[in-house]
């Protein structure tokens, strides 16, 4: 073989069956081949296992899918390039013109926009409710044939906790599927509830280091397989290297989750005692409206703390800009602490009633609590509150 050919056709290195890498390799290849056409056709006909094209599947992605499905307590998982891609794929694959969706004002903003604007353009009807109003949910489901109920718990950013038992029971009784954005609750929570499909932004707690974007849809095997063909055709598939980074992050997932929760509890208790703060939203506080539900439904109360400054929008801006350890940026669930100022998260496109349901006020600040030393975080919050003039 000439040298110009050798650099393209590399020598094969095969590991003996009893000689395994401790860290799984990255299968950074778009294409996979079989020895002959017959075996390739057998693969196309689902008569044998294997891989052919990474837009459809890849060994590194498959490994991540298997572990995520197990963590969530379900059969199957499908990976996408971002959390929003997972949500959009699921909505597009499950819904058609004439279908009806129930969703909630407390739902993640891009999800609300996908339901209201994108799906609305294609003839999908929708009804927005408030997450805690299960009586209205029961009335809507009884009156209107509904294909899907889409919710998030705890909700982003105000941390409302859904009564998953009641909501899923109502949906099941009326023949509707449930789609739960489980990102803020973590990969190990809520698996015992009768949820059809879970979506996660793996960018957050799963990866945990703010250096990769990824999403996942997790659920019963037959439902996930319905989505897989649409995923292949639409093309939002996760890159193998990104999947490998998420796999690496998962090794410390539970250590980080425990640290996030412990620090968030300290921060919430600190803020609740400050005169500048009119309200703290964190389900780990005994006085929080969602505390009893979260204590029953979740292992750990999460790493997000949301609170309201009495001084409103201007005080929130001053506070966020005065912080030194909290970076002023989007996202959550990474090792460093982050802050979203009130001006960065005011709800858009909602009626006054729906804005009230969203519960985002002029002084609402969202903190994503990292794994730094809690005393350092409290000291930074203290000085920022003092400088904000709330």
Secondary structure, 3 states (H helix, E strand, C coil): CCHHHHCCCCCCCCCCCCCCCCCCCCCCCCECCCCCHHHHHHHHCCCCCCCCECCCCCHHHHHHHHHHHHHHCCCEEEEECCHHHHHHHHHHHHCCCCCEEEEECCCCHHHHHHHHHHHHHCCCEEEEECCCCHHHHHHHHHHCCCCEEEEECCCCCCCCCCCHHHHHHHHHHCCCEEEEECHHHCCCCCCCCCCCEEEEECCCCCCCCCCCCCEEEEECHHHHHHHHHHHHHHCCCCCHHHHHHHHHHHCCHHHHHHHHHHHHHHHHHHHHCCCCEEEEECCCCCCCCCHHHHHHHCCCCCCEEEEEECCHHHHHHHHHHHCCCCEECCCCCCCCCEEECHHHCCCCCCCHHHHHHHCCCCCEEEEECCCCCHHHHHHHHHHHHHHHCC
